[in-house]
């Protein structure tokens, strides 16, 4: 059984999965955490072995680069989905390497949607996992795309964080040089001023988690603006 025949034999329905960066994507016939799904995964291991290959799931240090970059890209993709959209995913990766040369011959990605970050987990309402099948060239395209997207996302997040830090520094300077009753600080609100002191009414988090009193006099020069 060659690679196209293996894909055709995997139980499930072909779907449009452009985001997977491969033309061969299937919705599994079995839900997550079911014996049927586990058997489907095992089919890849058997297929790889019958073609003289060795299969791995998590690339080690000695694993050739294509598998490691693909594995990193899968993690990056899930991180992007969670951070940007609140979507949770569970992934399983399966790599087939030629036993002697260690050249990558095929990749199977099993991806299961785990619900939304702020919603209760209900496995009975989740869609069946997705199978994505890759040739080495398709795996490289996937890895390049999502690893680059993660670099861009991390850079954008760093820039936003830097901008917030700069704004906080400006507001902190203003807070310490010209404080006013009603100004918000990182710990609460100013409710009275007697320079060099300010009376802070602590917010709920400061009181409940850190055991702060309802209000407290503090040095104006210790005030920090909210981030």
Order of alpha helices (4+ residues) and beta strands (2+ residues): alpha-beta-beta-alpha-beta-alpha-beta-beta-beta-alpha-beta-beta-alpha-beta
